[in-house]
Amino acid sequence: MSAITAPISELAAALRAKRLSSVELTLGLLERIAKLDPVLNAFITVDRERALADARAADAAIAAGHAGPLAGIPVAHKDILVTAGMRTTCGSRMLANYTSPYDAHVVRGLKRAGTVLVGKTNMDEFAMGSSSETSHFGPVKNPWDLRCVPGGSSGGSAAAVAARLVPGGTGTDTGGSIRQPAALSGVCGLK
């Protein structure tokens, strides 16, 4: 397994031991996203500049010795979670240009933990679906079999983690929208 596609626990240990920098990890994952996401369509928004700025800040915190256990770990947020300074579309044409002035609670918490925000993942429009095919931005493909769906509504996050585009991602779950995509995409999902 490549260093950039290792599990979060191994990546965190490599970052703390300085065998890998967050900038190196983030650049490697951004390259994977550029290569694989045009087919998978797991992301609605990728913010390279923000991700690299977050990675540099995480590397500085690690070097200074005051970084938390998730410092430098790249993540993606389901595009229903408002994120300050980054558009939040909810998979809908109506919100295609909406940018939130504040962060959702989970976004704020993971930011405080030092994670690196790579971008926002595709989803069923307004989280109303179970296949991740109803997004205004096109359907998400299952990385294990492109003819199959990744499940929904958090299918973009599940596909991104399954394809090792990011080591972790957020989702939301009212009636199975984390559990079902995790099962269909072969990843661990926590409600």
N, C-alpha and C positions, 0 to 999 in steps of 0.2 A: 504494500500500500504506500502510495506517495505521501510525503510529509504533509502536504497541504490537504489531503483527503482523510487524514487520521481523525479519530473520534475527539470530541471536545476535551476529554480528560488528558489525552496524549498531547494535544496541541497546547493546552494550558501548561503542562509540565515542560514542554519544549520552549515555550515563551519565557517561563520563569527561569529556566536554566540558560537562557540566551543562546540556545542552539538554533533558534529561529526567531526572526523579528516579526512583529505584527505587520510591518510594511511588506516584508517578503511574502508572508502568508496572504495578505490581502491582494497583492499584485498577482500572485498565482491563481487565486480564486477569481479575480476579475478576468484573467485570461481564459479560465474555464467557462465563465459565463459568456464571454464574447464568442467562444467556439461552439458551445452546446445550446445556449438559450434561444438562438434563432429557430431551432427545431422544437425545443420543449415549450417555449413561451411561458416559463415559470415566473418571469418578472414583468411587471408593468413599468417600473422605474428602477434604473441603476444609477447611482450617483458616485462616480469614480472619485471626484475631487473630495467630496465629504468623507468617503470611506478612507482615503489616504490620509486626510487630516486627522480623522479619529485614530487611525493606526499609528501615526507619528506621536499623537498625544499618549496613547497606550504604551508605546515603547519608552517614552520619557518617564511615565509613571513607574514602569517596571524598573528602569535604570535607577530611579530615585528610591526604590524600595518601598513604595507606598501604593502598590497596585493590588486590587482585589483578585479573587480566583478566576474571574471571567475577563480580566483585562487583556485586550488585544484579540479577543475571539470575534471573528466576523459573524454577523447575524443578518437576517432579513425579516422584515415585518409584513404580515398580511396587510394588504392595502385597505383594510377597513379601519386600521388603527391610526388615528391622527398623529402626525409627526411634524413638529415645528420646522418650517422652512423647506419641507418636501411635500410634493403633491400627494393627496390622498383621494383616490378616485372611487373606491368601493366597487371597482370593476364596471362603472357606469359612465356613459357618455355625458350625463348631466353634471358629473363632478370631474370631468376630464382635466380641468384646469384649477381645481380647488387646492389651495395650500393653507394648511392649518397654522394659526398663530401659537399653538401650544401642543404639548405632547400628551398622548394617552398615558395612563398610570404605568402600564407595563413598559412602554417605550422609555419613560422617564427612569424607571427602576433599572432597566438594562443599560441605559446610558450611564447612570451612576456607578454601575458595576464595571464600567470600562469597556463594554463591548464596542465593536466597530460596525456601524450601520452601512451595509452595502447597498440596500435598496428595499423596494416594496414588491411583494409578490402578488401574482394574479389570483383571481378568485371568481366564484359565481357572483354575478351582479347583486350587490347589497346582501351577500351571504345567503341568498335564496336559491339553493340548489345542492345537488349531491354529486356532481360530476366535474365541476370547473369547466363547463362548456358554454356557460351563458354570459361570459364576460364580454363587454364591449370591445375589449382588446384581444379577443380571439380565445379559442380553447387552449387549455393546458394539456400537454401530452404526458403520459406516464413514461418515465425514462427506462423502465424495464421492457416495455412493449408499446411502441408509438401508436399502435392501433387501439390501445386501451386508454381509459380515463384514469386520472390519479385519484379520483374521489373528490368530494367537495364538502363544504365550500372552501376549505383551506387547501385546495389542491396545489396551488402554486408553491406554498411553503413546503408541503410534503414532497413535491417533485424536485424542488431545489435542494432539499436535504438528501433525498434519495440519489440524485445525480452528483452529489458532493460539490454543488455550486457554493454552498455555505454549510458550515458544520451544524448550525441551528437556526430555527426560524419560529416565529410566533404564528398562532392561529386563534380562532375563536370557535366555541362549540356550544350550540344551543340544543341541537338534536342529533349530534354525531359529527359535526363539521371538523373536528380534529381527529376523532377516533377512526372514522371511516377512511379519510385520505391516508392516515398512517397505515392502516391495514392494507389498503389497495396499493400503496407505494412501498411497503416494506420498511417502514421506519417506526421509531418509537414516538408515540404521541401522548402527552399528558394533559388531561382535562383539569 
